Amino acid sequence: MGQRVTIQDIADELGLSRNTVSKALNNSDGLADATRDRVLRKAMEMGYKQLAFASSLMAMAQGERPHTFLGASPEKREVALFSTVYLQGPHFASLMLDAFQRELSQLGIILNTHRVSEEDILKHTLPLTFDRDRSLAIVCVEMFDRSYDEMLCSLGVPTLFVDGPARLHGENLPSDQLYMENTSQIQRVVHDLAADGCTSIGFIGNWEHCQSFFERYSAFQLGTHMEGLEVDPRHCIRQNYADGIEKILAENNSLPDAFICANDFVALDAMQALRTLGYEIPRDVAIVGFDDSAESRRSIPPLTTVHIHTQVMAYAAIELLRSRLEEPSLYFRQVYTDTELIYRASTKRA
């Protein structure tokens, strides 16, 4: 077998369909846990690139669980999840956290969710449900207020941010951080759109909202520059798109050949607004999203997007926590997991 292990290679080894293996690796619904575990173990055994770093977790699953990961005292068996939103349904993090919680439970650790309110943010208070003495670590998802995040980092409890506040001027948090890879696939889609004849490309989404949005916007700007395309400022829409994207698009004197959007839900809002204004997608304007949400596959037309490997992010989160708890003096790390461009009918290259 060649050096690069593919999904088809894993399917052939197990006698399963490629679709079944893909579902297991992407933590999709509708698959038995036993089948999912069988696929993941075979993928790690074969050195599949998305799971190659997870070999230490395999050792844990087989009983070699380091006591340092479980904390210095028996009562410390909880990881606290902090979030400003309810993480459920289509949010990419809900799929990641399903896998994350499953892996924690195999290590005898409970994941407790704590909702951070607007008042908590303003007053720098912790959720009443949070017990610092029982918590091994704090994992933050959809936590984008830099001042509050810095307060969390000062508590003396290891923190891990899944995404985080935008580093507009290079500011960084004193914490481990986990991201999906936001740059290469955006640059690739800009290149492909240009190759397909697009001479103008725009961006929709508030690039100051979080680091991932900022990286996607930066990749869009770099990609258009590398392709020699001038970006019309009217085609970069950062306003509150949910409250007025139709109005903004209607007031523009022109549209680009394509819009790249900060995520799928921004893209779906834009598609609905464009259809209301009488435009046809992709004939009049192509649309690209990010996240590969279930809604992106059901939209009309189906949305070209970037797939996030949520199962891989869950393994990466476990490994970051394990190594931080075993070696508290480690330098802080920023880990990116691979993403994959998926073409559908919202662009001409489907």
ZADO-1210 file (C-alpha; in nm, 4 decimals, padded with zeros to 6 digits):
<atoms>
<atom x="00.0000" y="00.0000" z="00.0000" code="MET" pos="1"/>
<atom x="00.1283" y="00.3521" z="-00.0793" code="GLY" pos="2"/>
<atom x="00.2280" y="00.6001" z="00.1853" code="GLN" pos="3"/>
<atom x="-00.0994" y="00.7935" z="00.1653" code="ARG" pos="4"/>
<atom x="-00.3833" y="00.5943" z="00.3173" code="VAL" pos="5"/>
<atom x="-00.7248" y="00.6787" z="00.1715" code="THR" pos="6"/>
<atom x="-01.0819" y="00.6203" z="00.2867" code="ILE" pos="7"/>
<atom x="-01.1137" y="00.3572" z="00.0147" code="GLN" pos="8"/>
<atom x="-00.8072" y="00.1731" z="00.1511" code="ASP" pos="9"/>
<atom x="-00.9719" y="00.1527" z="00.4950" code="ILE" pos="10"/>
<atom x="-01.3010" y="00.0396" z="00.3416" code="ALA" pos="11"/>
<atom x="-01.1248" y="-00.2369" z="00.1478" code="ASP" pos="12"/>
<atom x="-00.9454" y="-00.3611" z="00.4595" code="GLU" pos="13"/>
<atom x="-01.2695" y="-00.3808" z="00.6573" code="LEU" pos="14"/>
<atom x="-01.4985" y="-00.4956" z="00.3770" code="GLY" pos="15"/>
<atom x="-01.7190" y="-00.1902" z="00.4250" code="LEU" pos="16"/>
<atom x="-01.8469" y="00.0705" z="00.1823" code="SER" pos="17"/>
<atom x="-01.6573" y="00.3935" z="00.1338" code="ARG" pos="18"/>
<atom x="-01.9657" y="00.5823" z="00.2513" code="ASN" pos="19"/>
<atom x="-01.9748" y="00.3896" z="00.5805" code="THR" pos="20"/>
<atom x="-01.6069" y="00.4616" z="00.6491" code="VAL" pos="21"/>
<atom x="-01.6561" y="00.8285" z="00.5625" code="SER" pos="22"/>
<atom x="-01.9491" y="00.8529" z="00.8042" code="LYS" pos="23"/>
<atom x="-01.7419" y="00.6991" z="01.0840" code="ALA" pos="24"/>
<atom x="-01.4458" y="00.9295" z="01.0272" code="LEU" pos="25"/>
<atom x="-01.6709" y="01.2357" z="01.0114" code="ASN" pos="26"/>
<atom x="-01.8822" y="01.1398" z="01.3158" code="ASN" pos="27"/>
<atom x="-02.2018" y="01.1401" z="01.1081" code="SER" pos="28"/>
<atom x="-02.5346" y="01.0181" z="01.2403" code="ASP" pos="29"/>
<atom x="-02.6906" y="00.6816" z="01.1587" code="GLY" pos="30"/>
<atom x="-02.3958" y="00.4547" z="01.2356" code="LEU" pos="31"/>
<atom x="-02.3635" y="00.1953" z="01.5113" code="ALA" pos="32"/>
<atom x="-02.1025" y="00.2768" z="01.7763" code="ASP" pos="33"/>
<atom x="-01.9355" y="-00.0628" z="01.7250" code="ALA" pos="34"/>
<atom x="-01.8913" y="00.0051" z="01.3529" code="THR" pos="35"/>
<atom x="-01.7640" y="00.3568" z="01.4193" code="ARG" pos="36"/>
<atom x="-01.5079" y="00.2311" z="01.6718" code="ASP" pos="37"/>
<atom x="-01.3964" y="-00.0469" z="01.4349" code="ARG" pos="38"/>
<atom x="-01.3364" y="00.2038" z="01.1556" code="VAL" pos="39"/>
<atom x="-01.1495" y="00.4496" z="01.3796" code="LEU" pos="40"/>
<atom x="-00.9229" y="00.1794" z="01.5166" code="ARG" pos="41"/>
<atom x="-00.8408" y="00.0514" z="01.1683" code="LYS" pos="42"/>
<atom x="-00.7779" y="00.4081" z="01.0461" code="ALA" pos="43"/>
<atom x="-00.5311" y="00.4697" z="01.3301" code="MET" pos="44"/>
<atom x="-00.3680" y="00.1305" z="01.2739" code="GLU" pos="45"/>
<atom x="-00.3163" y="00.2065" z="00.9029" code="MET" pos="46"/>
<atom x="-00.1840" y="00.5569" z="00.9693" code="GLY" pos="47"/>
<atom x="-00.4689" y="00.7487" z="00.8081" code="TYR" pos="48"/>
<atom x="-00.3437" y="01.1081" z="00.8022" code="LYS" pos="49"/>
<atom x="-00.6399" y="01.2538" z="00.9934" code="GLN" pos="50"/>
<atom x="-00.5897" y="01.0174" z="01.2875" code="LEU" pos="51"/>
<atom x="-00.2177" y="00.9513" z="01.2841" code="ALA" pos="52"/>
<atom x="-00.1604" y="01.1657" z="01.5950" code="PHE" pos="53"/>
<atom x="-00.4181" y="00.9663" z="01.7947" code="ALA" pos="54"/>
<atom x="-00.2043" y="00.6604" z="01.8675" code="SER" pos="55"/>
<atom x="-00.1612" y="00.7673" z="02.2298" code="SER" pos="56"/>
<atom x="-00.5382" y="00.7684" z="02.2684" code="LEU" pos="57"/>
<atom x="-00.5504" y="00.4124" z="02.1407" code="MET" pos="58"/>
<atom x="-00.3139" y="00.3182" z="02.4225" code="ALA" pos="59"/>
<atom x="-00.5479" y="00.4841" z="02.6708" code="MET" pos="60"/>
<atom x="-00.8457" y="00.2929" z="02.5313" code="ALA" pos="61"/>
<atom x="-00.6524" y="-00.0311" z="02.5860" code="GLN" pos="62"/>
<atom x="-00.5976" y="00.0445" z="02.9532" code="GLY" pos="63"/>
<atom x="-00.2756" y="00.2463" z="02.9575" code="GLU" pos="64"/>
<atom x="-00.4423" y="00.5521" z="03.1072" code="ARG" pos="65"/>
<atom x="-00.1960" y="00.7849" z="03.2773" code="PRO" pos="66"/>
<atom x="-00.3084" y="00.8898" z="03.6260" code="HIS" pos="67"/>
<atom x="-00.1825" y="01.2429" z="03.5609" code="THR" pos="68"/>
<atom x="-00.4601" y="01.2860" z="03.3055" code="PHE" pos="69"/>
<atom x="-00.7163" y="01.2072" z="03.5734" code="LEU" pos="70"/>
<atom x="-00.5831" y="01.4746" z="03.8062" code="GLY" pos="71"/>
<atom x="-00.3966" y="01.4719" z="04.1345" code="ALA" pos="72"/>
<atom x="-00.7049" y="01.3843" z="04.3419" code="SER" pos="73"/>
<atom x="-00.9815" y="01.1283" z="04.2744" code="PRO" pos="74"/>
<atom x="-01.2583" y="01.3906" z="04.2929" code="GLU" pos="75"/>
<atom x="-01.1173" y="01.5829" z="03.9965" code="LYS" pos="76"/>
<atom x="-01.2944" y="01.3937" z="03.7207" code="ARG" pos="77"/>
<atom x="-01.4702" y="01.6775" z="03.5372" code="GLU" pos="78"/>
<atom x="-01.3930" y="01.8942" z="03.2370" code="VAL" pos="79"/>
<atom x="-01.5942" y="02.2163" z="03.2279" code="ALA" pos="80"/>
<atom x="-01.7327" y="02.3284" z="02.8926" code="LEU" pos="81"/>
<atom x="-01.7921" y="02.7040" z="02.8756" code="PHE" pos="82"/>
<atom x="-02.0020" y="02.8517" z="02.5964" code="SER" pos="83"/>
<atom x="-02.2124" y="03.1619" z="02.5334" code="THR" pos="84"/>
<atom x="-02.4568" y="02.9682" z="02.3115" code="VAL" pos="85"/>
<atom x="-02.6485" y="02.6424" z="02.3240" code="TYR" pos="86"/>
<atom x="-02.4394" y="02.4011" z="02.1183" code="LEU" pos="87"/>
<atom x="-02.6834" y="02.1733" z="01.9462" code="GLN" pos="88"/>
<atom x="-02.8200" y="02.0756" z="01.6084" code="GLY" pos="89"/>
<atom x="-02.6282" y="02.2089" z="01.3089" code="PRO" pos="90"/>
<atom x="-02.3436" y="02.3869" z="01.4891" code="HIS" pos="91"/>
<atom x="-02.0171" y="02.2173" z="01.3882" code="PHE" pos="92"/>
<atom x="-01.9065" y="02.2099" z="01.7531" code="ALA" pos="93"/>
<atom x="-02.2041" y="01.9968" z="01.8573" code="SER" pos="94"/>
<atom x="-02.0749" y="01.7105" z="01.6417" code="LEU" pos="95"/>
<atom x="-01.7219" y="01.7592" z="01.7706" code="MET" pos="96"/>
<atom x="-01.8389" y="01.7639" z="02.1312" code="LEU" pos="97"/>
<atom x="-02.0356" y="01.4415" z="02.0879" code="ASP" pos="98"/>
<atom x="-01.7130" y="01.2637" z="01.9993" code="ALA" pos="99"/>
<atom x="-01.5157" y="01.4578" z="02.2615" code="PHE" pos="100"/>
<atom x="-01.7570" y="01.3588" z="02.5378" code="GLN" pos="101"/>
<atom x="-01.7501" y="00.9945" z="02.4267" code="ARG" pos="102"/>
<atom x="-01.3697" y="00.9866" z="02.4464" code="GLU" pos="103"/>
<atom x="-01.3689" y="01.1579" z="02.7872" code="LEU" pos="104"/>
<atom x="-01.6195" y="00.9085" z="02.9235" code="SER" pos="105"/>
<atom x="-01.3890" y="00.6214" z="02.8223" code="GLN" pos="106"/>
<atom x="-01.1268" y="00.7862" z="03.0434" code="LEU" pos="107"/>
<atom x="-01.3676" y="00.8119" z="03.3369" code="GLY" pos="108"/>
<atom x="-01.4134" y="01.1876" z="03.2988" code="ILE" pos="109"/>
<atom x="-01.7400" y="01.3823" z="03.2895" code="ILE" pos="110"/>
<atom x="-01.7998" y="01.6791" z="03.0589" code="LEU" pos="111"/>
<atom x="-02.0162" y="01.9401" z="03.2347" code="ASN" pos="112"/>
<atom x="-02.1603" y="02.2254" z="03.0281" code="THR" pos="113"/>
<atom x="-02.1844" y="02.5773" z="03.1731" code="HIS" pos="114"/>
<atom x="-02.3665" y="02.8561" z="02.9893" code="ARG" pos="115"/>
<atom x="-02.1871" y="03.1912" z="03.0141" code="VAL" pos="116"/>
<atom x="-02.4460" y="03.4717" z="03.0156" code="SER" pos="117"/>
<atom x="-02.4125" y="03.8274" z="02.8872" code="GLU" pos="118"/>
<atom x="-02.4114" y="03.9407" z="03.2497" code="GLU" pos="119"/>
<atom x="-02.1245" y="03.7027" z="03.3268" code="ASP" pos="120"/>
<atom x="-01.9318" y="03.8540" z="03.0367" code="ILE" pos="121"/>
<atom x="-01.9959" y="04.2113" z="03.1481" code="LEU" pos="122"/>
<atom x="-01.9168" y="04.1504" z="03.5164" code="LYS" pos="123"/>
<atom x="-01.6416" y="03.8918" z="03.4651" code="HIS" pos="124"/>
<atom x="-01.8263" y="03.6414" z="03.6816" code="THR" pos="125"/>
<atom x="-01.8175" y="03.2640" z="03.6513" code="LEU" pos="126"/>
<atom x="-02.1332" y="03.0577" z="03.5949" code="PRO" pos="127"/>
<atom x="-02.2869" y="02.9569" z="03.9285" code="LEU" pos="128"/>
<atom x="-02.2808" y="02.5927" z="03.8204" code="THR" pos="129"/>
<atom x="-01.9005" y="02.5887" z="03.7818" code="PHE" pos="130"/>
<atom x="-01.6967" y="02.4218" z="04.0586" code="ASP" pos="131"/>
<atom x="-01.3286" y="02.5043" z="04.0188" code="ARG" pos="132"/>
<atom x="-01.2227" y="02.2435" z="04.2741" code="ASP" pos="133"/>
<atom x="-01.3771" y="01.9581" z="04.0721" code="ARG" pos="134"/>
<atom x="-01.2586" y="02.0705" z="03.7298" code="SER" pos="135"/>
<atom x="-00.9502" y="01.9348" z="03.5596" code="LEU" pos="136"/>
<atom x="-00.9717" y="02.1897" z="03.2803" code="ALA" pos="137"/>
<atom x="-01.1952" y="02.4404" z="03.1026" code="ILE" pos="138"/>
<atom x="-01.2817" y="02.3955" z="02.7349" code="VAL" pos="139"/>
<atom x="-01.4215" y="02.7093" z="02.5678" code="CYS" pos="140"/>
<atom x="-01.6427" y="02.7024" z="02.2576" code="VAL" pos="141"/>
<atom x="-01.8045" y="03.0163" z="02.1085" code="GLU" pos="142"/>
<atom x="-01.6203" y="03.2287" z="02.3646" code="MET" pos="143"/>
<atom x="-01.5093" y="03.5355" z="02.1710" code="PHE" pos="144"/>
<atom x="-01.4888" y="03.8147" z="02.4315" code="ASP" pos="145"/>
<atom x="-01.1158" y="03.8667" z="02.4724" code="ARG" pos="146"/>
<atom x="-01.1305" y="04.0330" z="02.8133" code="SER" pos="147"/>
<atom x="-01.3446" y="03.7553" z="02.9624" code="TYR" pos="148"/>
<atom x="-01.1266" y="03.4897" z="02.8005" code="ASP" pos="149"/>
<atom x="-00.8159" y="03.6436" z="02.9545" code="GLU" pos="150"/>
<atom x="-00.9884" y="03.6293" z="03.2941" code="MET" pos="151"/>
<atom x="-01.0549" y="03.2565" z="03.2447" code="LEU" pos="152"/>
<atom x="-00.6899" y="03.2005" z="03.1552" code="CYS" pos="153"/>
<atom x="-00.5868" y="03.3598" z="03.4873" code="SER" pos="154"/>
<atom x="-00.7854" y="03.1186" z="03.7081" code="LEU" pos="155"/>
<atom x="-00.5075" y="02.8644" z="03.7417" code="GLY" pos="156"/>
<atom x="-00.7148" y="02.5969" z="03.5640" code="VAL" pos="157"/>
<atom x="-00.5828" y="02.4647" z="03.2291" code="PRO" pos="158"/>
<atom x="-00.7852" y="02.6105" z="02.9420" code="THR" pos="159"/>
<atom x="-00.8418" y="02.5009" z="02.5840" code="LEU" pos="160"/>
<atom x="-01.0158" y="02.7253" z="02.3305" code="PHE" pos="161"/>
<atom x="-01.1877" y="02.5742" z="02.0296" code="VAL" pos="162"/>
<atom x="-01.1635" y="02.8795" z="01.8039" code="ASP" pos="163"/>
<atom x="-01.1363" y="03.2090" z="01.9904" code="GLY" pos="164"/>
<atom x="-01.1437" y="03.5872" z="01.9625" code="PRO" pos="165"/>
<atom x="-01.0037" y="03.7377" z="01.6443" code="ALA" pos="166"/>
<atom x="-00.6343" y="03.8235" z="01.6636" code="ARG" pos="167"/>
<atom x="-00.6747" y="04.1396" z="01.4557" code="LEU" pos="168"/>
<atom x="-00.3491" y="04.2888" z="01.5778" code="HIS" pos="169"/>
<atom x="-00.1624" y="03.9724" z="01.6702" code="GLY" pos="170"/>
<atom x="-00.2975" y="03.9459" z="02.0265" code="GLU" pos="171"/>
<atom x="-00.2914" y="03.5918" z="02.1595" code="ASN" pos="172"/>
<atom x="-00.4398" y="03.4174" z="02.4602" code="LEU" pos="173"/>
<atom x="-00.2166" y="03.2414" z="02.7170" code="PRO" pos="174"/>
<atom x="-00.3865" y="02.9111" z="02.6418" code="SER" pos="175"/>
<atom x="-00.3839" y="02.6099" z="02.4133" code="ASP" pos="176"/>
<atom x="-00.6048" y="02.6694" z="02.1088" code="GLN" pos="177"/>
<atom x="-00.7666" y="02.4332" z="01.8599" code="LEU" pos="178"/>
<atom x="-00.8828" y="02.5375" z="01.5134" code="TYR" pos="179"/>
<atom x="-01.0049" y="02.3881" z="01.1908" code="MET" pos="180"/>
<atom x="-00.7676" y="02.4770" z="00.9045" code="GLU" pos="181"/>
<atom x="-00.9225" y="02.7921" z="00.7573" code="ASN" pos="182"/>
<atom x="-00.6762" y="02.9094" z="00.4957" code="THR" pos="183"/>
<atom x="-00.5763" y="02.6595" z="00.2282" code="SER" pos="184"/>
<atom x="-00.9254" y="02.5616" z="00.1109" code="GLN" pos="185"/>
<atom x="-01.0370" y="02.9248" z="00.0826" code="ILE" pos="186"/>
<atom x="-00.7288" y="03.0045" z="-00.1256" code="GLN" pos="187"/>
<atom x="-00.7958" y="02.6955" z="-00.3351" code="ARG" pos="188"/>
<atom x="-01.1572" y="02.7916" z="-00.4063" code="VAL" pos="189"/>
<atom x="-01.0489" y="03.1449" z="-00.5028" code="VAL" pos="190"/>
<atom x="-00.8002" y="02.9922" z="-00.7464" code="HIS" pos="191"/>
<atom x="-01.0635" y="02.7563" z="-00.8898" code="ASP" pos="192"/>
<atom x="-01.3234" y="03.0327" z="-00.9249" code="LEU" pos="193"/>
<atom x="-01.0720" y="03.2469" z="-01.1103" code="ALA" pos="194"/>
<atom x="-00.9803" y="02.9539" z="-01.3350" code="ALA" pos="195"/>
<atom x="-01.3497" y="02.9090" z="-01.4130" code="ASP" pos="196"/>
<atom x="-01.3769" y="03.2671" z="-01.5343" code="GLY" pos="197"/>
<atom x="-01.4737" y="03.4655" z="-01.2232" code="CYS" pos="198"/>
<atom x="-01.3183" y="03.8110" z="-01.2462" code="THR" pos="199"/>
<atom x="-01.4697" y="03.9495" z="-00.9259" code="SER" pos="200"/>
<atom x="-01.5165" y="03.7746" z="-00.5906" code="ILE" pos="201"/>
<atom x="-01.6668" y="03.9111" z="-00.2697" code="GLY" pos="202"/>
<atom x="-01.6844" y="03.8080" z="00.0958" code="PHE" pos="203"/>
<atom x="-01.9827" y="03.8089" z="00.3327" code="ILE" pos="204"/>
<atom x="-01.9435" y="03.7833" z="00.7093" code="GLY" pos="205"/>
<atom x="-01.8118" y="03.9761" z="01.0073" code="ASN" pos="206"/>
<atom x="-01.4415" y="03.8920" z="00.9978" code="TRP" pos="207"/>
<atom x="-01.3946" y="04.0430" z="01.3455" code="GLU" pos="208"/>
<atom x="-01.6390" y="03.7940" z="01.5013" code="HIS" pos="209"/>
<atom x="-01.3801" y="03.5230" z="01.5745" code="CYS" pos="210"/>
<atom x="-01.0362" y="03.4039" z="01.4682" code="GLN" pos="211"/>
<atom x="-01.1708" y="03.1491" z="01.2204" code="SER" pos="212"/>
<atom x="-01.3769" y="03.4119" z="01.0375" code="PHE" pos="213"/>
<atom x="-01.0747" y="03.6428" z="01.0378" code="PHE" pos="214"/>
<atom x="-00.8516" y="03.3713" z="00.8908" code="GLU" pos="215"/>
<atom x="-01.1074" y="03.2905" z="00.6196" code="ARG" pos="216"/>
<atom x="-01.1339" y="03.6575" z="00.5274" code="TYR" pos="217"/>
<atom x="-00.7541" y="03.6950" z="00.5274" code="SER" pos="218"/>
<atom x="-00.7234" y="03.3882" z="00.3026" code="ALA" pos="219"/>
<atom x="-00.9842" y="03.5390" z="00.0685" code="PHE" pos="220"/>
<atom x="-00.7846" y="03.8637" z="00.0493" code="GLN" pos="221"/>
<atom x="-00.4567" y="03.6797" z="-00.0093" code="LEU" pos="222"/>
<atom x="-00.6139" y="03.4465" z="-00.2653" code="GLY" pos="223"/>
<atom x="-00.7636" y="03.7278" z="-00.4724" code="THR" pos="224"/>
<atom x="-00.4333" y="03.9151" z="-00.4575" code="HIS" pos="225"/>
<atom x="-00.2427" y="03.6103" z="-00.5777" code="MET" pos="226"/>
<atom x="-00.4888" y="03.5694" z="-00.8666" code="GLU" pos="227"/>
<atom x="-00.4533" y="03.9357" z="-00.9636" code="GLY" pos="228"/>
<atom x="-00.8181" y="04.0132" z="-00.8871" code="LEU" pos="229"/>
<atom x="-00.9198" y="04.3526" z="-00.7533" code="GLU" pos="230"/>
<atom x="-01.1728" y="04.3373" z="-00.4702" code="VAL" pos="231"/>
<atom x="-01.4533" y="04.5918" z="-00.4864" code="ASP" pos="232"/>
<atom x="-01.5179" y="04.7204" z="-00.1302" code="PRO" pos="233"/>
<atom x="-01.8920" y="04.7009" z="-00.1981" code="ARG" pos="234"/>
<atom x="-01.8527" y="04.3255" z="-00.2348" code="HIS" pos="235"/>
<atom x="-01.7066" y="04.2788" z="00.1170" code="CYS" pos="236"/>
<atom x="-02.0085" y="04.2810" z="00.3468" code="ILE" pos="237"/>
<atom x="-01.9323" y="04.2712" z="00.7177" code="ARG" pos="238"/>
<atom x="-02.2519" y="04.4262" z="00.8555" code="GLN" pos="239"/>
<atom x="-02.5046" y="04.2311" z="01.0572" code="ASN" pos="240"/>
<atom x="-02.5976" y="04.0190" z="00.7588" code="TYR" pos="241"/>
<atom x="-02.8782" y="03.8366" z="00.9430" code="ALA" pos="242"/>
<atom x="-03.0672" y="04.1662" z="00.9862" code="ASP" pos="243"/>
<atom x="-03.0160" y="04.3195" z="00.6471" code="GLY" pos="244"/>
<atom x="-02.8292" y="04.1208" z="00.3838" code="ILE" pos="245"/>
<atom x="-03.1153" y="04.1551" z="00.1355" code="GLU" pos="246"/>
<atom x="-03.1184" y="04.5336" z="00.1785" code="LYS" pos="247"/>
<atom x="-02.7401" y="04.5551" z="00.1442" code="ILE" pos="248"/>
<atom x="-02.7367" y="04.3413" z="-00.1695" code="LEU" pos="249"/>
<atom x="-03.0255" y="04.5386" z="-00.3220" code="ALA" pos="250"/>
<atom x="-02.8489" y="04.8704" z="-00.2636" code="GLU" pos="251"/>
<atom x="-02.5264" y="04.7560" z="-00.4312" code="ASN" pos="252"/>
<atom x="-02.5033" y="04.8707" z="-00.7916" code="ASN" pos="253"/>
<atom x="-02.3370" y="04.5436" z="-00.8890" code="SER" pos="254"/>
<atom x="-02.2688" y="04.1926" z="-00.7721" code="LEU" pos="255"/>
<atom x="-01.9439" y="03.9947" z="-00.8006" code="PRO" pos="256"/>
<atom x="-01.9276" y="03.6708" z="-00.9938" code="ASP" pos="257"/>
<atom x="-01.9010" y="03.4832" z="-00.6634" code="ALA" pos="258"/>
<atom x="-01.9340" y="03.5330" z="-00.2887" code="PHE" pos="259"/>
<atom x="-01.7265" y="03.3432" z="-00.0326" code="ILE" pos="260"/>
<atom x="-01.9095" y="03.3413" z="00.3013" code="CYS" pos="261"/>
<atom x="-01.7755" y="03.3141" z="00.6555" code="ALA" pos="262"/>
<atom x="-01.9793" y="03.0001" z="00.7210" code="ASN" pos="263"/>
<atom x="-02.2689" y="02.7989" z="00.5804" code="ASP" pos="264"/>
<atom x="-02.5394" y="02.9917" z="00.7629" code="PHE" pos="265"/>
<atom x="-02.4157" y="03.3236" z="00.6289" code="VAL" pos="266"/>
<atom x="-02.4110" y="03.1616" z="00.2840" code="ALA" pos="267"/>
<atom x="-02.7652" y="03.0261" z="00.3186" code="LEU" pos="268"/>
<atom x="-02.8926" y="03.3687" z="00.4275" code="ASP" pos="269"/>
<atom x="-02.7197" y="03.5225" z="00.1250" code="ALA" pos="270"/>
<atom x="-02.8686" y="03.2626" z="-00.1104" code="MET" pos="271"/>
<atom x="-03.2185" y="03.3305" z="00.0191" code="GLN" pos="272"/>
<atom x="-03.1721" y="03.7078" z="-00.0182" code="ALA" pos="273"/>
<atom x="-03.0359" y="03.6735" z="-00.3717" code="LEU" pos="274"/>
<atom x="-03.3245" y="03.4499" z="-00.4749" code="ARG" pos="275"/>
<atom x="-03.5721" y="03.7033" z="-00.3336" code="THR" pos="276"/>
<atom x="-03.4037" y="03.9726" z="-00.5418" code="LEU" pos="277"/>
<atom x="-03.4486" y="03.7611" z="-00.8536" code="GLY" pos="278"/>
<atom x="-03.0973" y="03.6258" z="-00.8968" code="TYR" pos="279"/>
<atom x="-03.0237" y="03.2654" z="-00.9931" code="GLU" pos="280"/>
<atom x="-02.7450" y="03.0687" z="-00.8277" code="ILE" pos="281"/>
<atom x="-02.4889" y="02.9956" z="-00.9683" code="PRO" pos="282"/>
<atom x="-02.5827" y="03.1489" z="-01.3043" code="ARG" pos="283"/>
<atom x="-02.5769" y="03.5077" z="-01.1742" code="ASP" pos="284"/>
<atom x="-02.3531" y="03.4624" z="-00.8696" code="VAL" pos="285"/>
<atom x="-02.1808" y="03.1579" z="-00.7194" code="ALA" pos="286"/>
<atom x="-02.1894" y="03.1003" z="-00.3427" code="ILE" pos="287"/>
<atom x="-01.9352" y="02.9228" z="-00.1181" code="VAL" pos="288"/>
<atom x="-01.9828" y="02.8457" z="00.2515" code="GLY" pos="289"/>
<atom x="-01.7757" y="02.6832" z="00.5263" code="PHE" pos="290"/>
<atom x="-01.8543" y="02.4032" z="00.7808" code="ASP" pos="291"/>
<atom x="-02.0416" y="02.1468" z="00.5637" code="ASP" pos="292"/>
<atom x="-02.3520" y="02.1659" z="00.7822" code="SER" pos="293"/>
<atom x="-02.6439" y="01.9324" z="00.7163" code="ALA" pos="294"/>
<atom x="-02.8338" y="02.2346" z="00.5849" code="GLU" pos="295"/>
<atom x="-02.5682" y="02.2921" z="00.3204" code="SER" pos="296"/>
<atom x="-02.6530" y="01.9560" z="00.1662" code="ARG" pos="297"/>
<atom x="-03.0284" y="02.0219" z="00.1711" code="ARG" pos="298"/>
<atom x="-03.0246" y="02.3751" z="00.0317" code="SER" pos="299"/>
<atom x="-03.1441" y="02.4566" z="-00.3195" code="ILE" pos="300"/>
<atom x="-02.9047" y="02.4447" z="-00.4874" code="PRO" pos="301"/>
<atom x="-02.6778" y="02.2391" z="-00.2574" code="PRO" pos="302"/>
<atom x="-02.3980" y="02.4557" z="-00.1205" code="LEU" pos="303"/>
<atom x="-02.0301" y="02.4352" z="-00.2102" code="THR" pos="304"/>
<atom x="-01.8558" y="02.4382" z="00.1259" code="THR" pos="305"/>
<atom x="-01.5529" y="02.3299" z="00.3315" code="VAL" pos="306"/>
<atom x="-01.5881" y="02.0171" z="00.5436" code="HIS" pos="307"/>
<atom x="-01.4601" y="02.0180" z="00.9033" code="ILE" pos="308"/>
<atom x="-01.3419" y="01.6808" z="01.0372" code="HIS" pos="309"/>
<atom x="-01.5149" y="01.7037" z="01.3751" code="THR" pos="310"/>
<atom x="-01.4025" y="01.3567" z="01.4882" code="GLN" pos="311"/>
<atom x="-01.0419" y="01.4582" z="01.4307" code="VAL" pos="312"/>
<atom x="-01.0924" y="01.7813" z="01.6234" code="MET" pos="313"/>
<atom x="-01.2293" y="01.5796" z="01.9154" code="ALA" pos="314"/>
<atom x="-00.9183" y="01.3586" z="01.9221" code="TYR" pos="315"/>
<atom x="-00.6956" y="01.6667" z="01.8990" code="ALA" pos="316"/>
<atom x="-00.8785" y="01.8276" z="02.1926" code="ALA" pos="317"/>
<atom x="-00.8284" y="01.5157" z="02.4056" code="ILE" pos="318"/>
<atom x="-00.4601" y="01.5024" z="02.3190" code="GLU" pos="319"/>
<atom x="-00.4092" y="01.8725" z="02.3949" code="LEU" pos="320"/>
<atom x="-00.5740" y="01.8334" z="02.7353" code="LEU" pos="321"/>
<atom x="-00.3852" y="01.5149" z="02.8173" code="ARG" pos="322"/>
<atom x="-00.0464" y="01.6606" z="02.7367" code="SER" pos="323"/>
<atom x="-00.1235" y="01.9890" z="02.9167" code="ARG" pos="324"/>
<atom x="-00.2269" y="01.8074" z="03.2346" code="LEU" pos="325"/>
<atom x="00.0768" y="01.5807" z="03.2207" code="GLU" pos="326"/>
<atom x="00.3184" y="01.8667" z="03.1436" code="GLU" pos="327"/>
<atom x="00.1733" y="02.1978" z="03.2725" code="PRO" pos="328"/>
<atom x="00.4922" y="02.3846" z="03.1766" code="SER" pos="329"/>
<atom x="00.4555" y="02.3146" z="02.8032" code="LEU" pos="330"/>
<atom x="00.4529" y="02.6154" z="02.5743" code="TYR" pos="331"/>
<atom x="00.1026" y="02.7053" z="02.4627" code="PHE" pos="332"/>
<atom x="00.0062" y="02.5458" z="02.1331" code="ARG" pos="333"/>
<atom x="-00.2165" y="02.6310" z="01.8392" code="GLN" pos="334"/>
<atom x="-00.3289" y="02.3139" z="01.6616" code="VAL" pos="335"/>
<atom x="-00.5084" y="02.3089" z="01.3263" code="TYR" pos="336"/>
<atom x="-00.6914" y="02.0078" z="01.1866" code="THR" pos="337"/>
<atom x="-00.7290" y="01.9502" z="00.8133" code="ASP" pos="338"/>
<atom x="-01.0355" y="02.0576" z="00.6156" code="THR" pos="339"/>
<atom x="-01.1701" y="01.9526" z="00.2762" code="GLU" pos="340"/>
<atom x="-01.3285" y="02.1555" z="-00.0044" code="LEU" pos="341"/>
<atom x="-01.6556" y="02.0044" z="-00.1302" code="ILE" pos="342"/>
<atom x="-01.8017" y="02.1277" z="-00.4573" code="TYR" pos="343"/>
<atom x="-02.1786" y="02.1307" z="-00.4989" code="ARG" pos="344"/>
<atom x="-02.4230" y="02.3033" z="-00.7324" code="ALA" pos="345"/>
<atom x="-02.4012" y="02.6560" z="-00.5819" code="SER" pos="346"/>
<atom x="-02.0840" y="02.6961" z="-00.7920" code="THR" pos="347"/>
<atom x="-02.0379" y="02.6059" z="-01.1561" code="LYS" pos="348"/>
<atom x="-01.7640" y="02.3543" z="-01.0681" code="ARG" pos="349"/>
<atom x="-01.9935" y="02.0963" z="-00.9034" code="ALA" pos="350"/>
</atoms>
